[in-house]
Amino acid sequence: MVISHYTKPVVGTAISAATLGLAALLSVGTAHAGTADDQFLAALHQQGISFGNTQSAINVAHHVCDALGQGMEPSQISQQLASHNPGIDRQAALLITVDSAQSYCPQYVHRMANGATVVGPNH
C-alpha cells in the first residue's frame, strides 16, 4: 500500500487516542458535510490533520478502505500509515483510519467498533 506523505500542524493540543476510545472517535460527527470527500476533509480539518493536497488525502482514505476490505485490522492500518509517513503519529493515523471508514466505507465502521483496539502513543 502506497501512502502519500502529509504534514500535521503542531498548533493546538493533541488528543490522546488511548484516552478517547474508539467509540468516541467513531462518534465524532461531520453531519454538515455533503459528499464523502467533503465529509472526510472536514473531519480531518476538525481534528487538525492536513495533507499536502486534498487529492493525496482522498487517495489515502481509499487505500484505508481497500485495506479494510482485505481484512486488515484498523490498528494494523494505522501502524502502517505511521510507519510510512514520518510526519504522522499513531494517534493521527488512527483518526485518519476512522475518518476514512466513516466517509468512504461505512460498512466497516461497525467491525471497527467491535473488534479494534485503540493503541496509545507507545505502541
Backbone atoms as SQL, in Angstrom:
CREATE TABLE atoms (id INTEGER PRIMARY KEY, chain TEXT, resi INTEGER, resn TEXT, atom TEXT, x REAL, y REAL, z REAL);
INSERT INTO atoms VALUES
  (1, 'A', 1, 'MET', 'N', 0.855, -1.161, 0.000),
  (2, 'A', 1, 'MET', 'CA', 0.000, 0.000, 0.000),
  (3, 'A', 1, 'MET', 'C', 0.902, 1.224, 0.000),
  (4, 'A', 2, 'VAL', 'N', 0.676, 2.120, -0.925),
  (5, 'A', 2, 'VAL', 'CA', 1.444, 3.353, -1.016),
  (6, 'A', 2, 'VAL', 'C', 0.636, 4.466, -0.374),
  (7, 'A', 3, 'ILE', 'N', 1.246, 5.146, 0.570),
  (8, 'A', 3, 'ILE', 'CA', 0.579, 6.223, 1.281),
  (9, 'A', 3, 'ILE', 'C', 1.350, 7.504, 1.017),
  (10, 'A', 4, 'SER', 'N', 0.639, 8.545, 0.648),
  (11, 'A', 4, 'SER', 'CA', 1.269, 9.833, 0.402),
  (12, 'A', 4, 'SER', 'C', 1.645, 10.488, 1.719),
  (13, 'A', 5, 'HIS', 'N', 2.740, 11.217, 1.715),
  (14, 'A', 5, 'HIS', 'CA', 3.211, 11.921, 2.900),
  (15, 'A', 5, 'HIS', 'C', 2.375, 13.178, 3.125),
  (16, 'A', 6, 'TYR', 'N', 2.095, 13.489, 4.370),
  (17, 'A', 6, 'TYR', 'CA', 1.414, 14.721, 4.698),
  (18, 'A', 6, 'TYR', 'C', 2.033, 15.281, 5.970),
  (19, 'A', 7, 'THR', 'N', 1.697, 16.501, 6.265),
  (20, 'A', 7, 'THR', 'CA', 2.203, 17.105, 7.489),
  (21, 'A', 7, 'THR', 'C', 1.051, 17.384, 8.427),
  (22, 'A', 8, 'LYS', 'N', 1.329, 17.276, 9.711),
  (23, 'A', 8, 'LYS', 'CA', 0.336, 17.562, 10.741),
  (24, 'A', 8, 'LYS', 'C', 0.778, 18.820, 11.453),
  (25, 'A', 9, 'PRO', 'N', -0.068, 19.839, 11.495),
  (26, 'A', 9, 'PRO', 'CA', 0.326, 21.065, 12.162),
  (27, 'A', 9, 'PRO', 'C', 0.611, 20.817, 13.641),
  (28, 'A', 10, 'VAL', 'N', 1.522, 21.584, 14.201),
  (29, 'A', 10, 'VAL', 'CA', 1.901, 21.448, 15.582),
  (30, 'A', 10, 'VAL', 'C', 1.022, 22.315, 16.480),
  (31, 'A', 11, 'VAL', 'N', 0.216, 23.167, 15.892),
  (32, 'A', 11, 'VAL', 'CA', -0.628, 24.083, 16.649),
  (33, 'A', 11, 'VAL', 'C', -1.733, 23.302, 17.347),
  (34, 'A', 12, 'GLY', 'N', -1.997, 23.645, 18.592),
  (35, 'A', 12, 'GLY', 'CA', -3.090, 23.035, 19.332),
  (36, 'A', 12, 'GLY', 'C', -2.632, 21.868, 20.169),
  (37, 'A', 13, 'THR', 'N', -3.522, 21.393, 20.994),
  (38, 'A', 13, 'THR', 'CA', -3.236, 20.283, 21.873),
  (39, 'A', 13, 'THR', 'C', -3.725, 18.993, 21.236),
  (40, 'A', 14, 'ALA', 'N', -2.868, 18.016, 21.186),
  (41, 'A', 14, 'ALA', 'CA', -3.238, 16.723, 20.610),
  (42, 'A', 14, 'ALA', 'C', -4.122, 15.964, 21.594),
  (43, 'A', 15, 'ILE', 'N', -5.102, 15.285, 21.056),
  (44, 'A', 15, 'ILE', 'CA', -5.985, 14.467, 21.880),
  (45, 'A', 15, 'ILE', 'C', -5.439, 13.044, 21.855),
  (46, 'A', 16, 'SER', 'N', -5.253, 12.475, 22.984),
  (47, 'A', 16, 'SER', 'CA', -4.702, 11.132, 23.066),
  (48, 'A', 16, 'SER', 'C', -5.747, 10.105, 22.664),
  (49, 'A', 17, 'ALA', 'N', -5.457, 9.348, 21.627),
  (50, 'A', 17, 'ALA', 'CA', -6.383, 8.319, 21.161),
  (51, 'A', 17, 'ALA', 'C', -6.575, 7.246, 22.218),
  (52, 'A', 18, 'ALA', 'N', -5.567, 7.015, 23.016),
  (53, 'A', 18, 'ALA', 'CA', -5.685, 5.993, 24.047),
  (54, 'A', 18, 'ALA', 'C', -6.712, 6.373, 25.100),
  (55, 'A', 19, 'THR', 'N', -6.892, 7.662, 25.353),
  (56, 'A', 19, 'THR', 'CA', -7.854, 8.075, 26.376),
  (57, 'A', 19, 'THR', 'C', -9.256, 8.250, 25.828),
  (58, 'A', 20, 'LEU', 'N', -9.394, 8.388, 24.544),
  (59, 'A', 20, 'LEU', 'CA', -10.718, 8.602, 23.964),
  (60, 'A', 20, 'LEU', 'C', -11.502, 7.310, 23.787),
  (61, 'A', 21, 'GLY', 'N', -10.827, 6.280, 23.325),
  (62, 'A', 21, 'GLY', 'CA', -11.519, 5.041, 22.979),
  (63, 'A', 21, 'GLY', 'C', -12.074, 5.144, 21.577),
  (64, 'A', 22, 'LEU', 'N', -12.137, 4.019, 20.898),
  (65, 'A', 22, 'LEU', 'CA', -12.577, 4.012, 19.508),
  (66, 'A', 22, 'LEU', 'C', -14.029, 4.454, 19.367),
  (67, 'A', 23, 'ALA', 'N', -14.870, 4.119, 20.323),
  (68, 'A', 23, 'ALA', 'CA', -16.278, 4.528, 20.219),
  (69, 'A', 23, 'ALA', 'C', -16.413, 6.032, 20.179),
  (70, 'A', 24, 'ALA', 'N', -15.607, 6.734, 20.956),
  (71, 'A', 24, 'ALA', 'CA', -15.655, 8.191, 20.934),
  (72, 'A', 24, 'ALA', 'C', -15.178, 8.722, 19.597),
  (73, 'A', 25, 'LEU', 'N', -14.159, 8.097, 19.038),
  (74, 'A', 25, 'LEU', 'CA', -13.662, 8.528, 17.728),
  (75, 'A', 25, 'LEU', 'C', -14.728, 8.331, 16.658),
  (76, 'A', 26, 'LEU', 'N', -15.454, 7.234, 16.764),
  (77, 'A', 26, 'LEU', 'CA', -16.483, 6.956, 15.773),
  (78, 'A', 26, 'LEU', 'C', -17.668, 7.904, 15.905),
  (79, 'A', 27, 'SER', 'N', -17.843, 8.495, 17.071),
  (80, 'A', 27, 'SER', 'CA', -18.982, 9.383, 17.253),
  (81, 'A', 27, 'SER', 'C', -18.705, 10.815, 16.819),
  (82, 'A', 28, 'VAL', 'N', -17.443, 11.137, 16.491),
  (83, 'A', 28, 'VAL', 'CA', -17.129, 12.484, 16.030),
  (84, 'A', 28, 'VAL', 'C', -17.898, 12.722, 14.740),
  (85, 'A', 29, 'GLY', 'N', -18.716, 13.745, 14.726),
  (86, 'A', 29, 'GLY', 'CA', -19.620, 13.948, 13.603),
  (87, 'A', 29, 'GLY', 'C', -19.169, 15.008, 12.634),
  (88, 'A', 30, 'THR', 'N', -19.511, 14.773, 11.387),
  (89, 'A', 30, 'THR', 'CA', -19.355, 15.778, 10.344),
  (90, 'A', 30, 'THR', 'C', -20.676, 15.820, 9.583),
  (91, 'A', 31, 'ALA', 'N', -21.751, 16.011, 10.315),
  (92, 'A', 31, 'ALA', 'CA', -23.091, 15.894, 9.764),
  (93, 'A', 31, 'ALA', 'C', -23.391, 16.938, 8.696),
  (94, 'A', 32, 'HIS', 'N', -22.693, 18.041, 8.692),
  (95, 'A', 32, 'HIS', 'CA', -23.000, 19.098, 7.737),
  (96, 'A', 32, 'HIS', 'C', -22.250, 18.950, 6.412),
  (97, 'A', 33, 'ALA', 'N', -21.396, 17.948, 6.311),
  (98, 'A', 33, 'ALA', 'CA', -20.631, 17.761, 5.078),
  (99, 'A', 33, 'ALA', 'C', -21.521, 17.124, 4.010),
  (100, 'A', 34, 'GLY', 'N', -21.266, 17.477, 2.745),
  (101, 'A', 34, 'GLY', 'CA', -22.077, 16.981, 1.647),
  (102, 'A', 34, 'GLY', 'C', -21.590, 15.652, 1.114),
  (103, 'A', 35, 'THR', 'N', -20.623, 15.680, 0.222),
  (104, 'A', 35, 'THR', 'CA', -20.112, 14.466, -0.384),
  (105, 'A', 35, 'THR', 'C', -19.182, 13.739, 0.583),
  (106, 'A', 36, 'ALA', 'N', -18.827, 12.504, 0.214),
  (107, 'A', 36, 'ALA', 'CA', -17.877, 11.732, 1.028),
  (108, 'A', 36, 'ALA', 'C', -16.545, 12.479, 1.139),
  (109, 'A', 37, 'ASP', 'N', -16.110, 13.085, 0.030),
  (110, 'A', 37, 'ASP', 'CA', -14.858, 13.858, 0.061),
  (111, 'A', 37, 'ASP', 'C', -14.974, 15.022, 1.042),
  (112, 'A', 38, 'ASP', 'N', -16.087, 15.742, 0.968),
  (113, 'A', 38, 'ASP', 'CA', -16.302, 16.871, 1.881),
  (114, 'A', 38, 'ASP', 'C', -16.320, 16.414, 3.334),
  (115, 'A', 39, 'GLN', 'N', -17.010, 15.314, 3.587),
  (116, 'A', 39, 'GLN', 'CA', -17.113, 14.780, 4.939),
  (117, 'A', 39, 'GLN', 'C', -15.729, 14.402, 5.476),
  (118, 'A', 40, 'PHE', 'N', -14.954, 13.698, 4.669),
  (119, 'A', 40, 'PHE', 'CA', -13.628, 13.259, 5.083),
  (120, 'A', 40, 'PHE', 'C', -12.705, 14.447, 5.339),
  (121, 'A', 41, 'LEU', 'N', -12.673, 15.377, 4.405),
  (122, 'A', 41, 'LEU', 'CA', -11.796, 16.543, 4.547),
  (123, 'A', 41, 'LEU', 'C', -12.202, 17.412, 5.737),
  (124, 'A', 42, 'ALA', 'N', -13.504, 17.538, 5.979),
  (125, 'A', 42, 'ALA', 'CA', -13.984, 18.311, 7.131),
  (126, 'A', 42, 'ALA', 'C', -13.578, 17.638, 8.440),
  (127, 'A', 43, 'ALA', 'N', -13.662, 16.314, 8.488),
  (128, 'A', 43, 'ALA', 'CA', -13.255, 15.588, 9.700),
  (129, 'A', 43, 'ALA', 'C', -11.769, 15.777, 9.966),
  (130, 'A', 44, 'LEU', 'N', -10.957, 15.682, 8.928),
  (131, 'A', 44, 'LEU', 'CA', -9.513, 15.897, 9.094),
  (132, 'A', 44, 'LEU', 'C', -9.241, 17.313, 9.598),
  (133, 'A', 45, 'HIS', 'N', -9.908, 18.274, 8.984),
  (134, 'A', 45, 'HIS', 'CA', -9.722, 19.671, 9.378),
  (135, 'A', 45, 'HIS', 'C', -10.117, 19.881, 10.847),
  (136, 'A', 46, 'GLN', 'N', -11.236, 19.311, 11.228),
  (137, 'A', 46, 'GLN', 'CA', -11.729, 19.430, 12.598),
  (138, 'A', 46, 'GLN', 'C', -10.721, 18.864, 13.596),
  (139, 'A', 47, 'GLN', 'N', -9.976, 17.836, 13.191),
  (140, 'A', 47, 'GLN', 'CA', -9.013, 17.184, 14.075),
  (141, 'A', 47, 'GLN', 'C', -7.598, 17.750, 13.932),
  (142, 'A', 48, 'GLY', 'N', -7.446, 18.771, 13.091),
  (143, 'A', 48, 'GLY', 'CA', -6.151, 19.410, 12.936),
  (144, 'A', 48, 'GLY', 'C', -5.168, 18.639, 12.083),
  (145, 'A', 49, 'ILE', 'N', -5.665, 17.796, 11.199),
  (146, 'A', 49, 'ILE', 'CA', -4.811, 16.994, 10.322),
  (147, 'A', 49, 'ILE', 'C', -4.899, 17.574, 8.920),
  (148, 'A', 50, 'SER', 'N', -3.739, 17.863, 8.330),
  (149, 'A', 50, 'SER', 'CA', -3.750, 18.398, 6.965),
  (150, 'A', 50, 'SER', 'C', -2.769, 17.633, 6.094),
  (151, 'A', 51, 'PHE', 'N', -3.125, 17.500, 4.833),
  (152, 'A', 51, 'PHE', 'CA', -2.286, 16.834, 3.839),
  (153, 'A', 51, 'PHE', 'C', -1.694, 17.894, 2.928),
  (154, 'A', 52, 'GLY', 'N', -0.702, 17.499, 2.133),
  (155, 'A', 52, 'GLY', 'CA', -0.114, 18.411, 1.161),
  (156, 'A', 52, 'GLY', 'C', -1.152, 18.921, 0.184),
  (157, 'A', 53, 'ASN', 'N', -2.071, 18.054, -0.238),
  (158, 'A', 53, 'ASN', 'CA', -3.181, 18.460, -1.098),
  (159, 'A', 53, 'ASN', 'C', -4.365, 17.530, -0.859),
  (160, 'A', 54, 'THR', 'N', -5.527, 17.978, -1.251),
  (161, 'A', 54, 'THR', 'CA', -6.732, 17.208, -0.960),
  (162, 'A', 54, 'THR', 'C', -6.760, 15.868, -1.681),
  (163, 'A', 55, 'GLN', 'N', -6.218, 15.799, -2.882),
  (164, 'A', 55, 'GLN', 'CA', -6.236, 14.532, -3.606),
  (165, 'A', 55, 'GLN', 'C', -5.384, 13.479, -2.892),
  (166, 'A', 56, 'SER', 'N', -4.281, 13.885, -2.291),
  (167, 'A', 56, 'SER', 'CA', -3.457, 12.947, -1.509),
  (168, 'A', 56, 'SER', 'C', -4.261, 12.389, -0.338),
  (169, 'A', 57, 'ALA', 'N', -4.988, 13.256, 0.342),
  (170, 'A', 57, 'ALA', 'CA', -5.799, 12.823, 1.475),
  (171, 'A', 57, 'ALA', 'C', -6.858, 11.818, 1.023),
  (172, 'A', 58, 'ILE', 'N', -7.516, 12.120, -0.069),
  (173, 'A', 58, 'ILE', 'CA', -8.569, 11.241, -0.591),
  (174, 'A', 58, 'ILE', 'C', -7.977, 9.908, -1.028),
  (175, 'A', 59, 'ASN', 'N', -6.806, 9.934, -1.641),
  (176, 'A', 59, 'ASN', 'CA', -6.138, 8.686, -2.044),
  (177, 'A', 59, 'ASN', 'C', -5.815, 7.821, -0.836),
  (178, 'A', 60, 'VAL', 'N', -5.331, 8.432, 0.229),
  (179, 'A', 60, 'VAL', 'CA', -5.026, 7.696, 1.453),
  (180, 'A', 60, 'VAL', 'C', -6.302, 7.044, 1.987),
  (181, 'A', 61, 'ALA', 'N', -7.395, 7.792, 2.005),
  (182, 'A', 61, 'ALA', 'CA', -8.659, 7.249, 2.513),
  (183, 'A', 61, 'ALA', 'C', -9.102, 6.029, 1.706),
  (184, 'A', 62, 'HIS', 'N', -8.941, 6.075, 0.401),
  (185, 'A', 62, 'HIS', 'CA', -9.316, 4.933, -0.435),
  (186, 'A', 62, 'HIS', 'C', -8.404, 3.740, -0.172),
  (187, 'A', 63, 'HIS', 'N', -7.120, 3.996, 0.082),
  (188, 'A', 63, 'HIS', 'CA', -6.200, 2.906, 0.443),
  (189, 'A', 63, 'HIS', 'C', -6.622, 2.269, 1.764),
  (190, 'A', 64, 'VAL', 'N', -7.062, 3.101, 2.715),
  (191, 'A', 64, 'VAL', 'CA', -7.541, 2.585, 4.002),
  (192, 'A', 64, 'VAL', 'C', -8.730, 1.658, 3.770),
  (193, 'A', 65, 'CYS', 'N', -9.690, 2.077, 2.962),
  (194, 'A', 65, 'CYS', 'CA', -10.857, 1.236, 2.686),
  (195, 'A', 65, 'CYS', 'C', -10.468, -0.053, 1.979),
  (196, 'A', 66, 'ASP', 'N', -9.530, 0.035, 1.049),
  (197, 'A', 66, 'ASP', 'CA', -9.041, -1.177, 0.384),
  (198, 'A', 66, 'ASP', 'C', -8.445, -2.143, 1.397),
  (199, 'A', 67, 'ALA', 'N', -7.653, -1.613, 2.321),
  (200, 'A', 67, 'ALA', 'CA', -7.017, -2.450, 3.342),
  (201, 'A', 67, 'ALA', 'C', -8.074, -3.073, 4.265),
  (202, 'A', 68, 'LEU', 'N', -9.070, -2.291, 4.661),
  (203, 'A', 68, 'LEU', 'CA', -10.157, -2.839, 5.484),
  (204, 'A', 68, 'LEU', 'C', -10.890, -3.943, 4.723),
  (205, 'A', 69, 'GLY', 'N', -11.101, -3.726, 3.433),
  (206, 'A', 69, 'GLY', 'CA', -11.767, -4.718, 2.593),
  (207, 'A', 69, 'GLY', 'C', -10.975, -6.003, 2.452),
  (208, 'A', 70, 'GLN', 'N', -9.660, -5.904, 2.603),
  (209, 'A', 70, 'GLN', 'CA', -8.795, -7.081, 2.528),
  (210, 'A', 70, 'GLN', 'C', -8.637, -7.757, 3.889),
  (211, 'A', 71, 'GLY', 'N', -9.337, -7.229, 4.903),
  (212, 'A', 71, 'GLY', 'CA', -9.332, -7.866, 6.206),
  (213, 'A', 71, 'GLY', 'C', -8.330, -7.326, 7.211),
  (214, 'A', 72, 'MET', 'N', -7.603, -6.284, 6.855),
  (215, 'A', 72, 'MET', 'CA', -6.661, -5.709, 7.818),
  (216, 'A', 72, 'MET', 'C', -7.423, -5.068, 8.972),
  (217, 'A', 73, 'GLU', 'N', -6.844, -5.146, 10.147),
  (218, 'A', 73, 'GLU', 'CA', -7.416, -4.512, 11.325),
  (219, 'A', 73, 'GLU', 'C', -7.064, -3.020, 11.333),
  (220, 'A', 74, 'PRO', 'N', -7.930, -2.189, 11.890),
  (221, 'A', 74, 'PRO', 'CA', -7.637, -0.750, 11.965),
  (222, 'A', 74, 'PRO', 'C', -6.290, -0.449, 12.627),
  (223, 'A', 75, 'SER', 'N', -5.935, -1.203, 13.647),
  (224, 'A', 75, 'SER', 'CA', -4.650, -0.963, 14.316),
  (225, 'A', 75, 'SER', 'C', -3.476, -1.250, 13.387),
  (226, 'A', 76, 'GLN', 'N', -3.618, -2.269, 12.526),
  (227, 'A', 76, 'GLN', 'CA', -2.569, -2.570, 11.549),
  (228, 'A', 76, 'GLN', 'C', -2.447, -1.446, 10.524),
  (229, 'A', 77, 'ILE', 'N', -3.584, -0.945, 10.080),
  (230, 'A', 77, 'ILE', 'CA', -3.594, 0.118, 9.078),
  (231, 'A', 77, 'ILE', 'C', -2.968, 1.383, 9.652),
  (232, 'A', 78, 'SER', 'N', -3.362, 1.746, 10.867),
  (233, 'A', 78, 'SER', 'CA', -2.802, 2.958, 11.467),
  (234, 'A', 78, 'SER', 'C', -1.310, 2.810, 11.709),
  (235, 'A', 79, 'GLN', 'N', -0.871, 1.616, 12.070),
  (236, 'A', 79, 'GLN', 'CA', 0.563, 1.383, 12.252),
  (237, 'A', 79, 'GLN', 'C', 1.295, 1.570, 10.924),
  (238, 'A', 80, 'GLN', 'N', 0.720, 1.054, 9.846),
  (239, 'A', 80, 'GLN', 'CA', 1.325, 1.207, 8.523),
  (240, 'A', 80, 'GLN', 'C', 1.372, 2.672, 8.102),
  (241, 'A', 81, 'LEU', 'N', 0.287, 3.390, 8.325),
  (242, 'A', 81, 'LEU', 'CA', 0.261, 4.812, 7.987),
  (243, 'A', 81, 'LEU', 'C', 1.371, 5.559, 8.729),
  (244, 'A', 82, 'ALA', 'N', 1.499, 5.296, 10.016),
  (245, 'A', 82, 'ALA', 'CA', 2.509, 5.981, 10.825),
  (246, 'A', 82, 'ALA', 'C', 3.926, 5.591, 10.404),
  (247, 'A', 83, 'SER', 'N', 4.149, 4.319, 10.099),
  (248, 'A', 83, 'SER', 'CA', 5.499, 3.884, 9.760),
  (249, 'A', 83, 'SER', 'C', 5.940, 4.351, 8.376),
  (250, 'A', 84, 'HIS', 'N', 4.999, 4.572, 7.462),
  (251, 'A', 84, 'HIS', 'CA', 5.341, 5.016, 6.106),
  (252, 'A', 84, 'HIS', 'C', 5.347, 6.539, 5.956),
  (253, 'A', 85, 'ASN', 'N', 4.950, 7.241, 6.993),
  (254, 'A', 85, 'ASN', 'CA', 4.879, 8.698, 6.947),
  (255, 'A', 85, 'ASN', 'C', 5.500, 9.267, 8.220),
  (256, 'A', 86, 'PRO', 'N', 6.756, 9.711, 8.143),
  (257, 'A', 86, 'PRO', 'CA', 7.440, 10.170, 9.346),
  (258, 'A', 86, 'PRO', 'C', 6.764, 11.357, 10.035),
  (259, 'A', 87, 'GLY', 'N', 5.931, 12.102, 9.354),
  (260, 'A', 87, 'GLY', 'CA', 5.265, 13.245, 9.948),
  (261, 'A', 87, 'GLY', 'C', 3.951, 12.905, 10.637),
  (262, 'A', 88, 'ILE', 'N', 3.626, 11.635, 10.776),
  (263, 'A', 88, 'ILE', 'CA', 2.359, 11.221, 11.359),
  (264, 'A', 88, 'ILE', 'C', 2.617, 10.294, 12.546),
  (265, 'A', 89, 'ASP', 'N', 1.883, 10.525, 13.619),
  (266, 'A', 89, 'ASP', 'CA', 1.984, 9.633, 14.767),
  (267, 'A', 89, 'ASP', 'C', 0.822, 8.638, 14.727),
  (268, 'A', 90, 'ARG', 'N', 0.837, 7.672, 15.643),
  (269, 'A', 90, 'ARG', 'CA', -0.186, 6.621, 15.643),
  (270, 'A', 90, 'ARG', 'C', -1.579, 7.196, 15.920),
  (271, 'A', 91, 'GLN', 'N', -1.653, 8.228, 16.729),
  (272, 'A', 91, 'GLN', 'CA', -2.947, 8.845, 17.034),
  (273, 'A', 91, 'GLN', 'C', -3.569, 9.422, 15.770),
  (274, 'A', 92, 'ALA', 'N', -2.809, 10.207, 15.028),
  (275, 'A', 92, 'ALA', 'CA', -3.322, 10.793, 13.789),
  (276, 'A', 92, 'ALA', 'C', -3.654, 9.701, 12.782),
  (277, 'A', 93, 'ALA', 'N', -2.831, 8.671, 12.725),
  (278, 'A', 93, 'ALA', 'CA', -3.082, 7.563, 11.804),
  (279, 'A', 93, 'ALA', 'C', -4.392, 6.859, 12.141),
  (280, 'A', 94, 'LEU', 'N', -4.671, 6.686, 13.421),
  (281, 'A', 94, 'LEU', 'CA', -5.927, 6.066, 13.821),
  (282, 'A', 94, 'LEU', 'C', -7.113, 6.958, 13.458),
  (283, 'A', 95, 'LEU', 'N', -6.968, 8.255, 13.667),
  (284, 'A', 95, 'LEU', 'CA', -8.032, 9.192, 13.296),
  (285, 'A', 95, 'LEU', 'C', -8.289, 9.150, 11.791),
  (286, 'A', 96, 'ILE', 'N', -7.231, 9.106, 11.002),
  (287, 'A', 96, 'ILE', 'CA', -7.363, 9.020, 9.540),
  (288, 'A', 96, 'ILE', 'C', -8.081, 7.739, 9.155),
  (289, 'A', 97, 'THR', 'N', -7.737, 6.635, 9.808),
  (290, 'A', 97, 'THR', 'CA', -8.367, 5.348, 9.525),
  (291, 'A', 97, 'THR', 'C', -9.859, 5.403, 9.824),
  (292, 'A', 98, 'VAL', 'N', -10.215, 5.930, 10.985),
  (293, 'A', 98, 'VAL', 'CA', -11.626, 6.034, 11.371),
  (294, 'A', 98, 'VAL', 'C', -12.375, 6.981, 10.437),
  (295, 'A', 99, 'ASP', 'N', -11.786, 8.151, 10.169),
  (296, 'A', 99, 'ASP', 'CA', -12.433, 9.116, 9.273),
  (297, 'A', 99, 'ASP', 'C', -12.631, 8.533, 7.877),
  (298, 'A', 100, 'SER', 'N', -11.653, 7.783, 7.404),
  (299, 'A', 100, 'SER', 'CA', -11.755, 7.156, 6.079),
  (300, 'A', 100, 'SER', 'C', -12.933, 6.192, 6.025),
  (301, 'A', 101, 'ALA', 'N', -13.040, 5.341, 7.045),
  (302, 'A', 101, 'ALA', 'CA', -14.128, 4.366, 7.074),
  (303, 'A', 101, 'ALA', 'C', -15.482, 5.061, 7.165),
  (304, 'A', 102, 'GLN', 'N', -15.582, 6.068, 8.014),
  (305, 'A', 102, 'GLN', 'CA', -16.856, 6.774, 8.156),
  (306, 'A', 102, 'GLN', 'C', -17.288, 7.426, 6.852),
  (307, 'A', 103, 'SER', 'N', -16.337, 7.947, 6.108),
  (308, 'A', 103, 'SER', 'CA', -16.669, 8.705, 4.901),
  (309, 'A', 103, 'SER', 'C', -16.816, 7.853, 3.652),
  (310, 'A', 104, 'TYR', 'N', -15.951, 6.853, 3.479),
  (311, 'A', 104, 'TYR', 'CA', -15.884, 6.134, 2.209),
  (312, 'A', 104, 'TYR', 'C', -16.317, 4.673, 2.271),
  (313, 'A', 105, 'CYS', 'N', -16.216, 4.065, 3.435),
  (314, 'A', 105, 'CYS', 'CA', -16.580, 2.644, 3.516),
  (315, 'A', 105, 'CYS', 'C', -17.252, 2.360, 4.855),
  (316, 'A', 106, 'PRO', 'N', -18.441, 2.954, 5.066),
  (317, 'A', 106, 'PRO', 'CA', -19.119, 2.823, 6.358),
  (318, 'A', 106, 'PRO', 'C', -19.481, 1.389, 6.728),
  (319, 'A', 107, 'GLN', 'N', -19.447, 0.491, 5.761),
  (320, 'A', 107, 'GLN', 'CA', -19.744, -0.908, 6.073),
  (321, 'A', 107, 'GLN', 'C', -18.715, -1.502, 7.042),
  (322, 'A', 108, 'TYR', 'N', -17.554, -0.859, 7.185),
  (323, 'A', 108, 'TYR', 'CA', -16.519, -1.361, 8.093),
  (324, 'A', 108, 'TYR', 'C', -16.527, -0.678, 9.459),
  (325, 'A', 109, 'VAL', 'N', -17.321, 0.368, 9.624),
  (326, 'A', 109, 'VAL', 'CA', -17.329, 1.099, 10.891),
  (327, 'A', 109, 'VAL', 'C', -17.793, 0.192, 12.027),
  (328, 'A', 110, 'HIS', 'N', -18.819, -0.597, 11.808),
  (329, 'A', 110, 'HIS', 'CA', -19.327, -1.495, 12.839),
  (330, 'A', 110, 'HIS', 'C', -18.241, -2.488, 13.250),
  (331, 'A', 111, 'ARG', 'N', -17.546, -3.056, 12.304),
  (332, 'A', 111, 'ARG', 'CA', -16.469, -4.005, 12.604),
  (333, 'A', 111, 'ARG', 'C', -15.368, -3.328, 13.405),
  (334, 'A', 112, 'MET', 'N', -15.080, -2.079, 13.080),
  (335, 'A', 112, 'MET', 'CA', -14.031, -1.352, 13.789),
  (336, 'A', 112, 'MET', 'C', -14.424, -1.131, 15.240),
  (337, 'A', 113, 'ALA', 'N', -15.672, -0.794, 15.483),
  (338, 'A', 113, 'ALA', 'CA', -16.126, -0.519, 16.840),
  (339, 'A', 113, 'ALA', 'C', -16.138, -1.777, 17.695),
  (340, 'A', 114, 'ASN', 'N', -16.386, -2.921, 17.086),
  (341, 'A', 114, 'ASN', 'CA', -16.479, -4.167, 17.850),
  (342, 'A', 114, 'ASN', 'C', -15.153, -4.873, 18.039),
  (343, 'A', 115, 'GLY', 'N', -14.234, -4.749, 17.072),
  (344, 'A', 115, 'GLY', 'CA', -13.041, -5.568, 17.170),
  (345, 'A', 115, 'GLY', 'C', -11.729, -4.834, 17.261),
  (346, 'A', 116, 'ALA', 'N', -11.732, -3.541, 17.141),
  (347, 'A', 116, 'ALA', 'CA', -10.477, -2.815, 17.104),
  (348, 'A', 116, 'ALA', 'C', -10.017, -2.430, 18.496),
  (349, 'A', 117, 'THR', 'N', -8.727, -2.372, 18.645),
  (350, 'A', 117, 'THR', 'CA', -8.162, -1.864, 19.881),
  (351, 'A', 117, 'THR', 'C', -7.538, -0.519, 19.609),
  (352, 'A', 118, 'VAL', 'N', -7.761, 0.374, 20.512),
  (353, 'A', 118, 'VAL', 'CA', -7.158, 1.704, 20.391),
  (354, 'A', 118, 'VAL', 'C', -5.775, 1.615, 21.009),
  (355, 'A', 119, 'VAL', 'N', -4.800, 2.080, 20.279),
  (356, 'A', 119, 'VAL', 'CA', -3.432, 1.999, 20.750),
  (357, 'A', 119, 'VAL', 'C', -2.976, 3.371, 21.196),
  (358, 'A', 120, 'GLY', 'N', -2.163, 3.363, 22.217),
  (359, 'A', 120, 'GLY', 'CA', -1.589, 4.605, 22.708),
  (360, 'A', 120, 'GLY', 'C', -0.318, 4.939, 21.969),
  (361, 'A', 121, 'PRO', 'N', 0.286, 6.066, 22.287),
  (362, 'A', 121, 'PRO', 'CA', 1.453, 6.528, 21.560),
  (363, 'A', 121, 'PRO', 'C', 2.690, 5.655, 21.758),
  (364, 'A', 122, 'ASN', 'N', 2.703, 4.791, 22.746),
  (365, 'A', 122, 'ASN', 'CA', 3.878, 3.949, 22.993),
  (366, 'A', 122, 'ASN', 'C', 3.793, 2.594, 22.333),
  (367, 'A', 123, 'HIS', 'N', 2.762, 2.348, 21.541),
  (368, 'A', 123, 'HIS', 'CA', 2.609, 1.046, 20.900),
  (369, 'A', 123, 'HIS', 'C', 3.017, 1.102, 19.472);
